[in-house]
Amino acid sequence: MVEMVETATILNRATERSLVILDEIGRGTATFDGLSIAWATVEHLHEVNRSRALFCDALSRTHRLGRASRRVSRVGTMRVKEMAGRCRLSA
């Protein structure tokens, strides 16, 4: 519940000039419940707040959340893979 209160505070206070960084939105919920929370957060930040945002999420939801990039303009996805102690980024 604390996480939802914090997310609501972020959504109510973020502006066009904000950089919002969120990690594991909806963690501890069922997969589709967490996905719904994360997706609604992405859409709200994009449409209402118009903020820049970075989301970090477990692999269980990342590929599903990436579908938002097809429905919401100005959204993209990136994968980070660690190999031999070095990180590699891919779009």
C-alpha positions in Angstrom: 0.0 0.0 0.0 2.9 2.4 0.7 4.1 2.0 -2.9 0.7 2.9 -4.2 0.5 6.1 -2.0 4.0 7.0 -3.3 3.0 6.4 -6.9 -0.1 8.5 -6.4 2.0 11.3 -5.0 4.4 11.2 -7.9 1.5 11.2 -10.4 -0.1 14.2 -8.6 3.1 16.3 -8.4 5.0 15.5 -11.6 5.2 18.2 -14.3 6.5 18.5 -17.8 9.9 19.4 -16.3 10.0 16.2 -14.1 12.2 13.1 -14.6 10.3 10.3 -12.9 12.3 7.1 -12.2 10.2 4.1 -11.1 11.3 0.6 -10.2 9.1 -2.5 -10.0 5.7 -0.8 -10.2 3.1 -3.2 -9.0 5.6 -5.6 -7.4 4.0 -8.1 -5.1 0.8 -8.3 -7.1 -0.4 -10.8 -9.6 1.3 -10.4 -13.0 -1.6 -8.8 -14.8 -2.5 -6.6 -11.8 1.0 -5.2 -11.7 1.0 -4.8 -15.5 -2.3 -2.8 -15.3 -0.8 -0.5 -12.6 2.4 0.0 -14.6 0.6 0.6 -17.9 -1.8 3.1 -16.3 1.1 4.9 -14.7 2.9 5.1 -18.1 -0.2 6.4 -19.8 -0.8 9.0 -17.1 2.7 10.3 -17.1 2.6 10.5 -20.9 -0.8 12.0 -21.4 -1.5 14.1 -18.3 1.9 15.0 -16.7 3.9 14.9 -20.0 6.9 13.9 -17.8 10.0 12.1 -18.9 10.2 8.7 -17.2 12.3 5.7 -16.7 10.8 2.4 -15.7 12.8 -0.6 -14.4 10.8 -3.8 -14.3 11.3 -7.5 -14.0 11.4 -9.5 -17.2 8.0 -10.9 -16.4 6.3 -7.7 -17.4 8.9 -5.8 -19.5 7.9 -7.3 -22.8 4.2 -6.7 -22.1 4.8 -3.2 -21.0 6.8 -2.6 -24.2 3.5 -2.9 -26.1 2.6 0.5 -24.7 5.2 1.9 -27.1 2.9 1.0 -30.0 -0.1 2.7 -28.4 1.5 5.7 -26.8 3.7 8.0 -28.9 7.1 9.0 -27.5 7.6 5.7 -25.6 10.4 3.3 -26.3 11.9 0.3 -24.6 15.4 -0.7 -23.8 17.0 -3.9 -22.5 20.1 -4.1 -20.4 22.0 -7.3 -20.4 25.0 -8.0 -18.1 27.7 -10.2 -19.6 31.0 -10.8 -18.0 30.6 -7.8 -15.6 29.7 -5.4 -18.5 26.3 -4.0 -19.4 25.0 -4.0 -22.9 22.0 -1.9 -24.0 19.7 -2.9 -26.8 16.5 -1.2 -28.1 
